Amino acid sequence: MYAYWFAARGHETPLHLERMLLTAWDGIAHGVHLRWAYVAVTTERPSFTQSRKGALENFLADLYPLIQPES
């Protein structure tokens, strides 16, 4: 299982297209060049179970507040 998303100051998205559109909009409308982080978390697929999925979801719930971009 693989979870990822892009994060920049004031923006988050799992979609490449949305990231590109946000980058273009902020550049044109606000003169700001966004610096994006690619956040990725993975777990082993061969041993994947519902409990492993739950553990990954819990890990992400704990991790997210620690790495959330500043607004």
Sequence and secondary structure as in RCSB ss.txt:
>XXXX:A:sequence
MYAYWFAARGHETPLHLERMLLTAWDGIAHGVHLRWAYVAVTTERPSFTQSRKGALENFLADLYPLIQPES
>XXXX:A:secstr
 EEEEEEETTEEES HHHHHHHHHHHHHHH      EEEEEE  STT  HHHHHHHHHHHHHHHHHH    
